[in-house]
Amino acid sequence: MDKKLQSYLKDIEVEDELTIKDSLIKDVRDNLNILFPLDYLEVIRKYNGGEGEIGNESYLKLFPFEELIEINNDYLDLMNEIPDYLLFGKNAADTGYAFHKTAHSYHSFGLMSNFQTDPIIFCGNTFLEFVEYLYNK
C-alpha cells in the first residue's frame, strides 16, 4: 500500500481483523453486481471495518466488507435513488461515502438526502484522492 495513503489512515483502528478471502470478494461482487475498485480492495484487506479520524476535521468509518450487502439493503430506499453508487462507509454523523459502480470514483452525500436538491459530491478518482479530500476538509 502507498506510504502516503498509510500516513492518512494512521489513526484508523480496526476492531476485528478478518482476512478477506477471494471467495468472499466474489460472493459480495456477484450479489451486488459490481467490480470493486482495486485500490478499495487493497485498503479493505488491511482496514476492514476500521474507523478513525482523517486529519483534524474528518472521520471515516469503513463498513466491514462482509456487511456491505446488508448495509446497502438497510439503505435500500436511499440507494435505489442513486443506483450507480455503492455505499462503503460514512463519517461520524450523517454523511455517506460511496463509489460509482462503473467509473470507480469516490463520492459523498447526506444519508438523509433528497437527490433532486442535494448534491452528490465528487471526492476523487482513487482511494488516495478520496482520503486526501477528507484530510483537507
C-alpha positions in Angstrom: 0.0 0.0 0.0 1.1 3.5 -0.8 3.0 5.1 2.1 1.2 8.4 1.6 -2.2 6.6 1.9 -1.0 4.8 5.0 0.0 8.1 6.6 -3.5 9.4 6.1 -5.0 6.3 7.5 -2.7 6.1 10.6 -5.5 6.8 13.1 -7.9 4.2 11.6 -8.4 1.5 14.2 -9.6 -2.0 13.2 -11.6 -3.8 15.8 -11.6 -7.3 14.3 -9.0 -8.2 11.7 -10.8 -10.5 9.2 -8.8 -11.9 6.3 -10.8 -11.0 3.2 -10.7 -14.1 1.1 -11.1 -14.0 -2.6 -14.2 -16.2 -2.3 -15.9 -13.5 -0.1 -15.0 -10.8 -2.6 -16.5 -12.9 -5.4 -19.7 -13.6 -3.3 -20.2 -9.9 -2.5 -19.3 -8.8 -6.0 -21.8 -11.3 -7.5 -24.5 -10.3 -5.1 -24.1 -6.6 -5.6 -23.3 -6.9 -9.3 -20.2 -4.8 -9.1 -16.5 -4.9 -9.8 -14.8 -3.2 -6.9 -12.1 -0.6 -7.4 -8.8 -2.4 -6.8 -7.5 0.4 -4.6 -10.6 0.0 -2.4 -10.0 -3.8 -2.1 -6.3 -3.1 -1.1 -7.5 -0.8 1.7 -10.3 -3.0 2.9 -7.9 -6.0 3.1 -6.0 -4.0 5.8 -8.6 -1.8 7.4 -11.8 -3.8 7.1 -14.4 -2.3 9.4 -11.9 0.3 10.6 -12.7 3.8 11.7 -11.0 6.9 12.9 -10.0 10.5 12.3 -8.6 11.6 8.9 -6.9 14.9 9.6 -8.3 17.4 12.0 -11.9 17.7 10.7 -12.9 14.4 9.1 -13.8 10.9 10.3 -14.1 7.7 8.3 -15.9 4.5 9.2 -15.3 1.8 6.6 -18.1 -0.7 6.7 -16.9 -4.3 7.2 -16.7 -5.9 3.7 -18.7 -8.9 4.8 -21.6 -6.5 5.8 -21.7 -4.4 2.5 -24.8 -6.4 1.2 -26.7 -5.9 4.4 -25.8 -2.2 4.8 -26.7 -1.4 1.3 -30.0 -3.2 1.8 -30.5 -1.2 5.0 -30.2 2.0 3.0 -32.1 0.5 0.0 -34.6 3.3 -0.4 -31.8 5.9 -0.5 -29.5 3.8 -2.7 -32.4 3.0 -5.1 -32.4 6.7 -5.9 -28.8 6.5 -6.9 -28.4 3.0 -8.3 -25.0 3.7 -9.9 -23.4 4.0 -6.4 -22.4 1.6 -3.7 -22.2 2.7 -0.1 -18.9 1.6 1.6 -18.6 3.9 4.6 -19.7 7.0 6.5 -18.5 9.8 8.7 -19.3 10.1 12.4 -22.6 11.9 11.6 -24.8 11.5 8.5 -22.6 11.7 5.5 -22.2 8.5 3.4 -19.3 7.6 1.3 -19.8 5.6 -1.9 -18.1 4.8 -5.1 -19.6 5.0 -8.6 -20.0 1.4 -9.8 -18.7 1.9 -13.3 -16.4 5.0 -13.0 -14.9 3.7 -9.7 -14.8 7.3 -8.5 -15.4 8.2 -4.8 -18.2 10.4 -3.6 -20.0 11.7 -0.5 -23.6 12.7 0.2 -26.0 13.1 3.1 -27.6 9.9 4.2 -30.9 11.8 4.5 -30.5 13.4 1.1 -33.1 14.4 -1.4 -31.1 13.8 -4.6 -33.4 16.2 -6.6 -32.0 19.1 -4.5 -29.0 17.8 -2.6 -25.7 17.2 -4.3 -23.5 14.1 -4.6 -20.0 15.5 -4.0 -17.1 14.1 -6.1 -14.2 13.3 -3.7 -11.6 11.7 -6.1 -10.9 9.1 -8.7 -8.8 7.0 -6.4 -9.0 6.0 -2.7 -5.9 8.1 -2.1 -7.6 11.2 -3.6 -10.7 10.4 -1.6 -8.7 10.3 1.7 -6.8 13.5 0.7 -10.2 15.2 0.2 -11.3 14.1 3.7 -7.9 15.1 5.2 -8.0 18.6 3.6 -11.6 19.4 4.5 
